[in-house]
Structures are given as structure tokens and as C-alpha cells.
Amino acid sequence: MKPRIEKLFENRKDDQKVMSLFITAGYPDLNSTVDLVLGFEENGADIIELGMPFSDPLADGPTIQFASNRAIENGITMSAIFGMVKEIRKSSEIPIVLMGYINPVLRYGTEQFCKDASESGVDGLIIPDAPIEVSAELAIEAKKHNLNLIYLVAPNSTDERMKQIDQLSSGFVYCVSVTGVTGARDGDEIARSVVRFIDRVNQNVTDNPKLVGFGIRNHKDAVTISAKLDGFIVGSALIDTIRNRYPDPDWFNHTMDFVKDLKFGKIEHQK
């Protein structure tokens, strides 16, 4: 059977942007993750990045740090995350990528982690603090268990490094639009600074699809910043949306409206 991520990109139309959404597993509470993922899919998400909370999230800004801390307080565990994926797989084939730090993977045991992730229905891994120089063991185990290992390129990546990452990534390449930690930023500011970076990405990353993330807040940002790429990734703005409403009775529906707006824009989906 063809891998879900590969199938997604093969089947998409040229004018369709793939939307990948990041949500921290166990946030805002342990019982919401499965329903959120299924709701995201129903409202336009194409890929889900499920965050594995870690107590020292050095690459993340305040929003995702907050979500990680709350999920840890809620009692999230790696086993619980695998259980959530199994539950999602009962009714959905949406590609699911686990994203997080290498420490929890090493603590779990790299081989066992990849085996359990694959058996639960996970499709890929994004481990930002395990770059190509130190991820040989992870790469071997990921391949053995049919998991895509997705690496990141950033504006400070050299052309040569981008080519290396393209060779070693599978599924897609994650294009970090700005240097620094995660978080929503001013869309116009990113658009101006990201043009040259994306041109370089397109010159050097030619084997894999390319998704751009970090700083996208709305549909306009998404369309502008991903114009020359295959799609976009949103995390902090989504978590902020939940944080601003939870636990109000309408928090879930409000979040789904935000997701639909992200993908289609307000005018289109209201017609």
C-alpha cells in the first residue's frame, strides 16, 4: 500500500495547497485530541502534525510552550499519544506526523518508538533537534518501520545543505519561513523576507514536496507565503485560537470555523 503522505501529494491538483495543522497532543485536554483531529480533517486539513509535549521545548515560542506544559499537566504520555492515533485510525486515513524533540524518543527507545508509532498508524516524524548529522539511527529505524522522516530547511541553510536534506527527507521538506522560535508573526513582514528563501528552496529541493511554516496566521498569509510551494503549516495561530476560547461552550465550533477560514478563506466557505 502506498504511504499516505506520498498518496496525498500525488493526488492533489496543482492549484490546491496542502494544509498541515499542528496541535499539541493532550491540549487543551486529553479527551479533545481525537475529536479535534477529525474535525480538522472535516474542515479542510490534509495533514496532521501531532505535537509530542516535552518539558524543555527550546525551539518553541510562548504559545506552543504553554500548550506543551498544559498537556504535561493533563497527564499526556507517549503511550497515550499512540492510543490517540489508533483511535483516529478507526475512522480516518488522514496522514499523521509526530512532531517533537529527540529526548522523549531516546527515552522511549528509538527502535521501540518507531515500531509503536508505525503500528499505531503514524506516517512520519519531524524531530527539529535531530538534524541530519545526528539522526542516523533514527533514520534507519524510521525507514525500517515505513515512517517518513521529514527534515527542516531555514533561511540560514546553505544551498548545499538544502540539497542534502532533500536527499535524506521523505514525505516532504518542512520550510521554516523565518529563523527563531515558533509563533505567529506579521504576515507582510514574513512575505517580504521569505521570497528569496523560497526561490532558493525551489532551486535546491527538487525531489520532495515543500510545505512552509512558522508565522502563518490566516488565509491571506497562507496563500501569499505558500504561493510557490506545495502548501503550508499552521500551529501557533491554531493553538492561540483554542486558548482564547477554551473552555467556553463554543470553543470547539469556533476552532473549526478558524480552520475552515484558514483553508478556504471566509468568503468562499460562506457561499
Backbone as CSV, one residue per row, in Angstrom:
resi,resn,N_x,N_y,N_z,CA_x,CA_y,CA_z,C_x,C_y,C_z
1,MET,0.840,-1.202,0.000,0.000,0.000,0.000,0.876,1.253,0.000
2,LYS,0.528,2.206,-0.838,1.310,3.432,-0.954,1.210,4.266,0.326
3,PRO,2.346,4.837,0.792,2.302,5.675,2.010,1.303,6.820,1.869
4,ARG,0.628,7.126,2.978,-0.449,8.128,2.937,0.044,9.505,2.483
5,ILE,1.225,9.920,2.954,1.723,11.259,2.601,2.021,11.330,1.113
6,GLU,2.677,10.286,0.613,3.009,10.237,-0.823,1.737,10.267,-1.662
7,LYS,0.762,9.505,-1.247,-0.521,9.430,-1.962,-1.198,10.799,-1.993
8,LEU,-1.156,11.503,-0.855,-1.769,12.831,-0.764,-1.186,13.775,-1.812
9,PHE,0.131,13.844,-1.895,0.757,14.785,-2.822,0.580,14.348,-4.272
10,GLU,0.521,13.058,-4.508,0.301,12.574,-5.877,-1.095,12.933,-6.370
11,ASN,-2.065,12.886,-5.475,-3.462,13.088,-5.869,-3.910,14.543,-5.870
12,ARG,-3.128,15.441,-5.282,-3.579,16.829,-5.202,-3.499,17.512,-6.570
13,LYS,-4.396,18.445,-6.793,-4.370,19.234,-8.029,-3.341,20.343,-7.880
14,ASP,-2.814,20.812,-9.002,-1.748,21.821,-8.988,-2.162,23.101,-8.257
15,ASP,-3.438,23.444,-8.350,-3.868,24.707,-7.745,-4.322,24.538,-6.289
16,GLN,-4.219,23.335,-5.754,-4.627,23.077,-4.370,-3.412,23.106,-3.444
17,LYS,-3.492,23.908,-2.413,-2.420,23.950,-1.413,-2.739,22.962,-0.288
18,VAL,-1.769,22.154,0.045,-1.922,21.219,1.156,-1.846,22.006,2.464
19,MET,-2.799,21.757,3.359,-2.791,22.423,4.658,-2.465,21.401,5.750
20,SER,-1.356,21.630,6.419,-0.958,20.795,7.550,-1.180,21.580,8.836
21,LEU,-1.856,20.963,9.795,-2.142,21.636,11.064,-1.417,20.952,12.206
22,PHE,-0.795,21.766,13.056,-0.101,21.263,14.244,-0.975,21.476,15.468
23,ILE,-1.168,20.407,16.235,-1.846,20.523,17.522,-1.069,19.690,18.544
24,THR,-0.889,20.219,19.714,-0.193,19.500,20.778,-1.100,18.402,21.315
25,ALA,-0.622,17.163,21.292,-1.415,16.046,21.820,-1.699,16.281,23.300
26,GLY,-2.961,16.124,23.673,-3.337,16.327,25.067,-3.727,17.747,25.419
27,TYR,-3.717,18.649,24.428,-4.134,20.036,24.647,-5.419,20.301,23.866
28,PRO,-6.389,20.975,24.404,-6.434,21.600,25.738,-6.737,20.603,26.865
29,ASP,-7.223,19.395,26.484,-7.408,18.335,27.482,-7.233,16.993,26.787
30,LEU,-7.078,15.942,27.562,-6.758,14.629,26.990,-7.870,14.091,26.096
31,ASN,-9.096,14.466,26.382,-10.227,13.886,25.639,-10.533,14.607,24.328
32,SER,-9.864,15.737,24.061,-10.218,16.546,22.881,-9.401,16.222,21.640
33,THR,-8.227,15.622,21.803,-7.292,15.496,20.671,-7.905,14.755,19.488
34,VAL,-8.525,13.605,19.741,-9.087,12.803,18.643,-10.181,13.590,17.925
35,ASP,-11.080,14.190,18.677,-12.175,14.965,18.065,-11.645,16.165,17.288
36,LEU,-10.605,16.809,17.818,-10.004,17.938,17.100,-9.437,17.489,15.760
37,VAL,-8.690,16.411,15.764,-8.079,15.923,14.519,-9.146,15.580,13.490
38,LEU,-10.174,14.871,13.907,-11.246,14.512,12.970,-11.980,15.751,12.474
39,GLY,-12.159,16.726,13.364,-12.786,17.991,12.971,-11.916,18.780,12.005
40,PHE,-10.615,18.776,12.243,-9.689,19.468,11.328,-9.804,18.884,9.922
41,GLU,-9.819,17.553,9.855,-9.921,16.903,8.545,-11.222,17.296,7.848
42,GLU,-12.299,17.269,8.590,-13.609,17.601,8.032,-13.655,19.033,7.511
43,ASN,-12.835,19.917,8.095,-12.864,21.334,7.723,-11.693,21.767,6.851
44,GLY,-10.999,20.801,6.245,-10.019,21.153,5.212,-8.584,20.756,5.455
45,ALA,-8.238,20.236,6.644,-6.849,19.827,6.888,-6.494,18.618,6.027
46,ASP,-5.273,18.602,5.528,-4.784,17.491,4.699,-3.774,16.621,5.431
47,ILE,-3.044,17.213,6.361,-2.047,16.508,7.177,-2.200,17.003,8.611
48,ILE,-1.987,16.111,9.555,-1.986,16.495,10.966,-0.583,16.293,11.527
49,GLU,-0.048,17.343,12.157,1.189,17.212,12.927,0.791,17.185,14.395
50,LEU,1.026,16.062,15.016,0.648,15.872,16.408,1.874,16.108,17.280
51,GLY,1.822,17.166,18.079,2.968,17.535,18.895,3.143,16.616,20.088
52,MET,4.374,16.170,20.297,4.713,15.348,21.460,5.259,16.292,22.526
53,PRO,4.494,16.568,23.568,4.927,17.559,24.562,6.241,17.169,25.233
54,PHE,7.048,18.190,25.485,8.341,17.993,26.149,8.549,19.157,27.103
55,SER,9.180,18.887,28.234,9.300,19.884,29.299,10.276,21.019,28.983
56,ASP,11.117,20.851,27.954,12.087,21.897,27.613,12.040,22.186,26.114
57,PRO,10.928,22.766,25.633,10.727,22.955,24.195,11.494,24.159,23.641
58,LEU,12.785,23.983,23.412,13.683,25.106,23.116,13.409,25.800,21.781
59,ALA,12.781,25.122,20.826,12.536,25.761,19.521,11.171,26.433,19.448
60,ASP,10.413,26.351,20.550,9.044,26.840,20.511,8.880,28.159,21.252
61,GLY,7.984,28.971,20.708,7.645,30.228,21.346,6.632,30.001,22.460
62,PRO,6.142,31.092,23.064,5.264,31.005,24.240,3.998,30.189,24.023
63,THR,3.415,30.259,22.825,2.136,29.583,22.578,2.270,28.067,22.689
64,ILE,3.245,27.510,21.968,3.384,26.054,21.981,4.010,25.590,23.294
65,GLN,4.841,26.410,23.902,5.330,26.088,25.249,4.157,25.952,26.219
66,PHE,3.224,26.894,26.145,2.047,26.859,27.015,1.251,25.575,26.792
67,ALA,1.015,25.240,25.505,0.231,24.038,25.188,0.941,22.776,25.668
68,SER,2.268,22.731,25.496,3.041,21.570,25.955,2.950,21.415,27.471
69,ASN,3.127,22.519,28.184,3.050,22.472,29.647,1.673,22.031,30.127
70,ARG,0.638,22.543,29.463,-0.728,22.170,29.850,-0.975,20.678,29.582
71,ALA,-0.502,20.185,28.442,-0.682,18.764,28.114,0.044,17.872,29.115
72,ILE,1.242,18.288,29.522,2.000,17.524,30.524,1.245,17.522,31.851
73,GLU,0.713,18.681,32.226,-0.108,18.763,33.453,-1.337,17.868,33.345
74,ASN,-1.873,17.745,32.139,-3.051,16.902,31.911,-2.719,15.411,32.000
75,GLY,-1.408,15.093,31.987,-1.009,13.693,32.132,-0.715,12.981,30.825
76,ILE,-0.398,13.713,29.771,-0.099,13.081,28.480,1.147,12.202,28.584
77,THR,1.125,11.080,27.891,2.283,10.182,27.797,2.440,9.755,26.340
78,MET,3.588,9.183,26.023,3.798,8.703,24.656,2.806,7.587,24.325
79,SER,2.566,6.714,25.291,1.605,5.627,25.065,0.214,6.187,24.785
80,ALA,-0.143,7.254,25.502,-1.456,7.883,25.277,-1.528,8.475,23.865
81,ILE,-0.426,9.052,23.403,-0.401,9.614,22.041,-0.608,8.506,21.007
82,PHE,0.091,7.390,21.173,-0.108,6.270,20.247,-1.558,5.781,20.295
83,GLY,-2.147,5.788,21.501,-3.550,5.389,21.637,-4.483,6.335,20.892
84,MET,-4.167,7.639,20.935,-4.967,8.628,20.208,-4.912,8.369,18.696
85,VAL,-3.712,8.060,18.210,-3.567,7.790,16.772,-4.381,6.554,16.384
86,LYS,-4.313,5.518,17.204,-5.110,4.298,16.934,-6.593,4.630,16.866
87,GLU,-7.031,5.494,17.774,-8.450,5.885,17.797,-8.817,6.654,16.526
88,ILE,-7.939,7.569,16.113,-8.173,8.340,14.876,-8.258,7.392,13.686
89,ARG,-7.402,6.384,13.671,-7.349,5.454,12.537,-8.613,4.611,12.386
90,LYS,-9.439,4.559,13.404,-10.702,3.813,13.290,-11.642,4.459,12.282
91,SER,-11.459,5.781,12.061,-12.392,6.466,11.154,-11.725,7.420,10.171
92,SER,-10.392,7.430,10.125,-9.719,8.402,9.249,-8.402,7.860,8.704
93,GLU,-8.124,8.240,7.478,-6.843,7.901,6.836,-5.989,9.152,6.615
94,ILE,-6.293,10.234,7.322,-5.500,11.456,7.156,-4.055,11.187,7.575
95,PRO,-3.075,11.648,6.804,-1.674,11.463,7.216,-1.400,12.131,8.564
96,ILE,-0.735,11.393,9.452,-0.396,11.897,10.784,1.113,11.843,10.976
97,VAL,1.678,12.996,11.332,3.112,13.112,11.575,3.297,13.484,13.048
98,LEU,4.166,12.788,13.752,4.503,13.174,15.123,5.641,14.180,15.071
99,MET,5.472,15.283,15.791,6.499,16.320,15.799,6.914,16.612,17.240
100,GLY,8.211,16.669,17.462,8.670,16.963,18.809,10.173,16.829,18.918
101,TYR,10.628,16.663,20.130,12.063,16.679,20.422,12.612,15.263,20.559
102,ILE,13.916,15.130,20.381,14.546,13.815,20.369,14.563,13.162,21.750
103,ASN,14.601,13.966,22.827,14.734,13.384,24.170,13.665,12.343,24.499
104,PRO,12.381,12.644,24.301,11.367,11.631,24.600,11.501,10.376,23.735
105,VAL,11.972,10.553,22.504,12.177,9.406,21.610,13.294,8.519,22.158
106,LEU,14.401,9.131,22.554,15.532,8.374,23.102,15.139,7.685,24.414
107,ARG,14.368,8.386,25.209,13.955,7.805,26.487,13.053,6.585,26.255
108,TYR,12.198,6.671,25.268,11.290,5.572,24.927,12.069,4.409,24.310
109,GLY,13.160,4.774,23.620,13.947,3.800,22.860,13.629,3.977,21.391
110,THR,14.615,4.367,20.596,14.361,4.752,19.205,13.685,3.636,18.409
111,GLU,14.203,2.421,18.541,13.628,1.296,17.781,12.185,1.028,18.202
112,GLN,11.962,0.971,19.505,10.614,0.698,20.018,9.655,1.829,19.664
113,PHE,10.154,3.061,19.734,9.337,4.223,19.396,8.847,4.131,17.947
114,CYS,9.768,3.868,17.034,9.397,3.804,15.613,8.437,2.642,15.347
115,LYS,8.679,1.534,16.008,7.803,0.356,15.855,6.393,0.681,16.351
116,ASP,6.293,1.231,17.559,4.981,1.526,18.137,4.268,2.642,17.371
117,ALA,5.034,3.620,16.918,4.440,4.707,16.128,3.825,4.152,14.848
118,SER,4.585,3.340,14.152,4.117,2.760,12.896,2.885,1.881,13.113
119,GLU,2.942,1.046,14.145,1.824,0.119,14.399,0.551,0.853,14.825
120,SER,0.715,2.035,15.410,-0.474,2.796,15.819,-1.117,3.525,14.638
121,GLY,-0.364,3.702,13.551,-0.908,4.377,12.374,-0.259,5.705,12.054
122,VAL,0.888,5.995,12.692,1.647,7.216,12.388,2.327,7.054,11.030
123,ASP,2.413,8.157,10.281,3.011,8.128,8.940,4.413,8.713,8.880
124,GLY,4.721,9.653,9.778,6.017,10.314,9.658,6.437,10.977,10.958
125,LEU,7.686,11.458,10.952,8.271,12.109,12.121,8.941,13.407,11.715
126,ILE,8.788,14.428,12.543,9.560,15.671,12.423,10.220,15.893,13.780
127,ILE,11.539,15.818,13.811,12.287,15.986,15.059,13.295,17.113,14.841
128,PRO,12.897,18.366,15.097,13.735,19.518,14.736,15.134,19.514,15.367
129,ASP,15.279,18.956,16.578,16.610,18.973,17.198,17.406,17.694,16.929
130,ALA,16.997,16.956,15.893,17.787,15.812,15.414,18.105,16.044,13.936
131,PRO,19.036,16.958,13.651,19.378,17.245,12.259,20.091,16.066,11.607
132,ILE,20.376,16.205,10.327,20.901,15.072,9.554,22.201,14.513,10.121
133,GLU,22.996,15.351,10.785,24.299,14.892,11.290,24.163,13.905,12.456
134,VAL,23.060,13.943,13.180,22.952,13.128,14.402,21.754,12.179,14.388
135,SER,21.122,12.020,13.244,19.883,11.234,13.229,20.008,9.923,12.453
136,ALA,21.235,9.399,12.325,21.435,8.166,11.539,20.603,7.012,12.090
137,GLU,20.640,6.810,13.412,19.894,5.688,13.998,18.393,5.878,13.804
138,LEU,17.927,7.101,14.036,16.512,7.392,13.842,16.103,7.146,12.386
139,ALA,16.952,7.556,11.456,16.655,7.378,10.028,16.536,5.894,9.677
140,ILE,17.434,5.079,10.223,17.404,3.634,9.955,16.109,3.021,10.483
141,GLU,15.771,3.352,11.718,14.573,2.771,12.332,13.294,3.286,11.660
142,ALA,13.286,4.566,11.301,12.116,5.129,10.614,11.881,4.408,9.291
143,LYS,12.951,4.213,8.547,12.827,3.528,7.250,12.355,2.095,7.435
144,LYS,12.922,1.415,8.435,12.570,0.023,8.710,11.078,-0.117,9.009
145,HIS,10.530,0.897,9.656,9.120,0.826,10.062,8.211,1.701,9.178
146,ASN,8.695,2.017,7.984,7.894,2.727,6.973,7.361,4.077,7.451
147,LEU,8.206,4.795,8.175,7.861,6.143,8.619,8.647,7.162,7.791
148,ASN,7.961,8.161,7.272,8.662,9.263,6.615,9.419,10.068,7.669
149,LEU,10.679,10.389,7.383,11.453,11.258,8.264,11.620,12.594,7.547
150,ILE,11.011,13.615,8.123,10.894,14.915,7.470,11.868,15.891,8.122
151,TYR,12.777,16.432,7.326,13.762,17.380,7.845,13.351,18.815,7.503
152,LEU,14.021,19.750,8.164,13.690,21.164,8.007,14.801,21.919,7.291
153,VAL,14.402,22.882,6.461,15.337,23.869,5.919,14.890,25.245,6.382
154,ALA,15.850,26.157,6.525,15.558,27.509,7.034,16.329,28.525,6.195
155,PRO,16.013,29.810,6.378,16.722,30.831,5.599,18.240,30.796,5.756
156,ASN,18.741,30.297,6.884,20.193,30.236,7.068,20.791,28.896,6.622
157,SER,19.988,28.031,5.983,20.522,26.792,5.400,21.256,27.127,4.102
158,THR,22.433,26.565,3.921,23.162,26.784,2.666,22.487,26.000,1.544
159,ASP,22.804,26.360,0.309,22.266,25.631,-0.839,22.659,24.158,-0.763
160,GLU,23.904,23.904,-0.393,24.400,22.529,-0.315,23.626,21.738,0.732
161,ARG,23.372,22.374,1.865,22.631,21.681,2.931,21.189,21.388,2.502
162,MET,20.577,22.331,1.811,19.225,22.098,1.303,19.194,20.866,0.397
163,LYS,20.207,20.737,-0.458,20.272,19.575,-1.358,20.426,18.277,-0.567
164,GLN,21.269,18.314,0.469,21.460,17.139,1.329,20.153,16.748,2.011
165,ILE,19.463,17.743,2.540,18.209,17.496,3.246,17.163,16.940,2.290
166,ASP,17.143,17.441,1.081,16.224,16.930,0.065,16.480,15.444,-0.197
167,GLN,17.744,15.058,-0.236,18.098,13.650,-0.482,17.686,12.750,0.678
168,LEU,17.779,13.273,1.898,17.552,12.440,3.083,16.117,12.488,3.603
169,SER,15.346,13.508,3.237,13.952,13.609,3.676,13.070,12.671,2.867
170,SER,11.966,12.305,3.477,10.919,11.603,2.716,9.567,12.135,3.176
171,GLY,8.607,12.143,2.289,7.283,12.706,2.588,7.175,14.123,2.098
172,PHE,7.895,15.012,2.755,8.019,16.398,2.296,9.172,17.044,3.043
173,VAL,9.532,18.249,2.626,10.528,19.048,3.350,9.793,20.198,4.016
174,TYR,10.115,20.421,5.282,9.490,21.477,6.085,10.343,22.742,5.926
175,CYS,9.768,23.765,5.330,10.480,25.024,5.095,10.124,26.012,6.199
176,VAL,11.086,26.300,7.054,10.879,27.236,8.164,11.053,28.646,7.604
177,SER,9.967,29.410,7.563,9.982,30.673,6.818,10.883,31.737,7.423
178,VAL,11.100,31.657,8.743,11.931,32.652,9.426,12.796,31.944,10.452
179,THR,13.933,32.519,10.769,14.740,31.949,11.842,14.134,32.358,13.184
180,GLY,14.372,31.558,14.203,13.828,31.851,15.526,12.815,30.816,15.948
181,VAL,12.111,31.110,17.040,11.172,30.141,17.600,9.836,30.201,16.886
182,THR,8.995,29.192,17.149,7.660,29.160,16.572,6.827,30.324,17.092
183,GLY,5.783,30.663,16.314,4.876,31.718,16.760,4.313,32.477,15.582
184,ALA,3.106,32.999,15.744,2.502,33.813,14.691,3.250,35.139,14.594
185,ARG,3.446,35.583,13.360,4.152,36.849,13.123,3.352,37.699,12.153
186,ASP,3.865,38.870,11.868,3.221,39.754,10.907,3.393,39.175,9.502
187,GLY,2.269,38.879,8.846,2.309,38.205,7.545,3.063,38.978,6.477
188,ASP,2.876,40.298,6.426,3.561,41.112,5.410,5.076,41.065,5.623
189,GLU,5.472,41.085,6.881,6.901,41.043,7.206,7.520,39.730,6.721
190,ILE,6.797,38.628,6.960,7.303,37.328,6.523,7.341,37.259,5.004
191,ALA,6.255,37.709,4.368,6.184,37.637,2.910,7.364,38.339,2.250
192,ARG,7.740,39.498,2.810,8.860,40.241,2.225,10.183,39.496,2.395
193,SER,10.387,38.927,3.566,11.683,38.309,3.851,11.803,36.905,3.283
194,VAL,10.658,36.296,2.940,10.673,34.881,2.596,10.835,34.623,1.096
195,VAL,10.648,35.646,0.270,10.653,35.444,-1.191,11.965,34.829,-1.674
196,ARG,13.078,35.412,-1.264,14.370,34.909,-1.722,14.616,33.496,-1.195
197,PHE,14.231,33.266,0.047,14.392,31.942,0.653,13.628,30.889,-0.147
198,ILE,12.384,31.176,-0.499,11.573,30.201,-1.225,12.136,29.950,-2.618
199,ASP,12.656,30.990,-3.252,13.315,30.793,-4.553,14.500,29.838,-4.408
200,ARG,15.273,30.004,-3.340,16.413,29.109,-3.091,15.940,27.681,-2.809
201,VAL,14.868,27.572,-2.053,14.308,26.247,-1.760,13.924,25.544,-3.061
202,ASN,13.243,26.254,-3.935,12.793,25.647,-5.195,13.950,25.260,-6.113
203,GLN,15.055,25.982,-5.998,16.243,25.627,-6.794,16.934,24.374,-6.259
204,ASN,16.898,24.195,-4.933,17.713,23.152,-4.306,16.942,21.932,-3.808
205,VAL,15.662,22.105,-3.521,14.837,20.984,-3.057,13.918,20.582,-4.203
206,THR,14.316,19.552,-4.914,13.609,19.185,-6.146,12.980,17.792,-6.107
207,ASP,13.338,16.986,-5.110,12.811,15.618,-5.041,11.534,15.513,-4.210
208,ASN,11.382,16.389,-3.223,10.269,16.298,-2.278,9.291,17.452,-2.420
209,PRO,8.024,17.223,-2.059,7.112,18.361,-1.901,7.619,19.273,-0.782
210,LYS,7.166,20.528,-0.791,7.663,21.517,0.169,6.487,22.238,0.826
211,LEU,6.479,22.226,2.166,5.469,22.964,2.929,6.170,24.024,3.747
212,VAL,5.554,25.195,3.853,6.156,26.305,4.588,5.386,26.543,5.886
213,GLY,6.134,26.774,6.969,5.521,27.016,8.262,6.257,28.082,9.049
214,PHE,5.777,28.354,10.236,6.264,29.382,11.169,5.688,30.745,10.777
215,GLY,4.716,31.219,11.541,4.265,32.595,11.403,2.989,32.821,10.626
216,ILE,2.368,31.768,10.072,1.146,31.951,9.281,-0.055,32.067,10.220
217,ARG,-0.832,33.137,10.046,-1.936,33.417,10.974,-3.315,33.276,10.355
218,ASN,-3.411,33.416,9.025,-4.726,33.448,8.386,-4.618,33.005,6.926
219,HIS,-5.759,32.980,6.242,-5.814,32.503,4.854,-4.943,33.349,3.932
220,LYS,-4.983,34.654,4.129,-4.178,35.540,3.274,-2.684,35.236,3.424
221,ASP,-2.226,35.107,4.675,-0.822,34.731,4.909,-0.497,33.417,4.206
222,ALA,-1.393,32.438,4.380,-1.154,31.100,3.839,-1.006,31.138,2.317
223,VAL,-1.913,31.839,1.668,-1.902,31.924,0.202,-0.653,32.658,-0.280
224,THR,-0.346,33.783,0.375,0.799,34.598,-0.037,2.116,33.855,0.140
225,ILE,2.306,33.274,1.327,3.597,32.697,1.668,3.833,31.356,0.969
226,SER,2.745,30.621,0.692,2.920,29.301,0.060,2.730,29.330,-1.450
227,ALA,2.652,30.524,-2.027,2.311,30.652,-3.450,3.172,29.787,-4.366
228,LYS,4.473,29.696,-4.087,5.378,28.947,-4.971,5.729,27.568,-4.419
229,LEU,5.026,27.161,-3.362,5.301,25.870,-2.734,4.051,24.992,-2.791
230,ASP,4.131,23.822,-2.170,3.029,22.862,-2.256,1.967,23.057,-1.183
231,GLY,2.302,23.820,-0.150,1.321,24.013,0.901,1.913,24.715,2.102
232,PHE,1.158,24.709,3.197,1.556,25.490,4.370,1.215,24.743,5.654
233,ILE,1.855,25.186,6.740,1.695,24.578,8.061,1.308,25.668,9.053
234,VAL,0.308,25.398,9.870,-0.115,26.354,10.898,-0.164,25.636,12.238
235,GLY,0.445,26.248,13.260,0.435,25.670,14.598,0.047,26.687,15.657
236,SER,0.904,27.689,15.855,0.691,28.644,16.954,-0.633,29.391,16.835
237,ALA,-0.991,29.813,15.629,-2.245,30.564,15.463,-3.450,29.687,15.792
238,LEU,-3.344,28.405,15.501,-4.420,27.463,15.815,-4.540,27.272,17.334
239,ILE,-3.406,27.089,17.977,-3.421,26.902,19.433,-3.891,28.180,20.140
240,ASP,-3.474,29.336,19.622,-3.966,30.607,20.181,-5.489,30.701,20.085
241,THR,-6.029,30.236,18.958,-7.486,30.264,18.758,-8.192,29.432,19.824
242,ILE,-7.651,28.251,20.097,-8.228,27.394,21.139,-8.072,28.055,22.513
243,ARG,-6.872,28.534,22.773,-6.571,29.119,24.084,-7.478,30.305,24.395
244,ASN,-7.818,31.085,23.364,-8.641,32.276,23.570,-10.093,31.954,23.910
245,ARG,-10.561,30.729,23.595,-11.971,30.380,23.813,-12.182,29.271,24.848
246,TYR,-11.242,28.360,24.940,-11.418,27.219,25.852,-11.457,27.709,27.299
247,PRO,-12.372,27.248,28.165,-13.363,26.184,27.931,-14.780,26.709,27.653
248,ASP,-14.929,27.845,27.002,-16.269,28.325,26.657,-17.018,27.247,25.866
249,PRO,-18.340,27.212,25.974,-19.107,26.165,25.278,-18.889,26.132,23.764
250,ASP,-18.555,27.279,23.176,-18.422,27.322,21.713,-16.984,27.150,21.232
251,TRP,-16.037,26.779,22.128,-14.619,26.772,21.749,-14.340,25.839,20.574
252,PHE,-14.988,24.690,20.558,-14.712,23.695,19.507,-15.212,24.201,18.147
253,ASN,-16.454,24.676,18.103,-17.014,25.180,16.839,-16.255,26.402,16.341
254,HIS,-15.862,27.253,17.278,-15.076,28.435,16.922,-13.734,28.016,16.285
255,THR,-13.114,26.991,16.839,-11.849,26.489,16.301,-12.044,25.931,14.901
256,MET,-13.132,25.215,14.692,-13.390,24.641,13.366,-13.639,25.733,12.322
257,ASP,-14.309,26.798,12.731,-14.508,27.935,11.811,-13.162,28.534,11.416
258,PHE,-12.259,28.638,12.378,-10.921,29.173,12.099,-10.196,28.284,11.089
259,VAL,-10.296,26.978,11.268,-9.635,26.028,10.364,-10.190,26.160,8.948
260,LYS,-11.505,26.251,8.851,-12.140,26.386,7.534,-11.718,27.689,6.857
261,ASP,-11.667,28.762,7.642,-11.222,30.056,7.113,-9.766,29.984,6.629
262,LEU,-8.927,29.299,7.391,-7.523,29.140,7.009,-7.387,28.516,5.628
263,LYS,-8.159,27.464,5.406,-8.033,26.711,4.153,-8.707,27.422,2.979
264,PHE,-9.917,27.904,3.205,-10.726,28.375,2.086,-10.924,29.886,2.052
265,GLY,-10.646,30.579,3.143,-10.950,31.996,3.217,-12.398,32.175,3.640
266,LYS,-12.697,33.284,4.290,-14.050,33.496,4.837,-15.129,33.530,3.759
267,ILE,-14.883,34.243,2.684,-15.923,34.466,1.667,-16.295,33.151,0.991
268,GLU,-15.258,32.365,0.607,-15.511,31.158,-0.160,-16.389,30.168,0.608
269,HIS,-16.042,29.889,1.881,-16.783,28.833,2.567,-18.145,29.297,3.077
270,GLN,-18.407,30.611,3.032,-19.713,31.095,3.470,-20.734,31.145,2.324
271,LYS,-20.254,30.928,1.101,-21.184,30.971,-0.041,-22.171,29.807,0.008
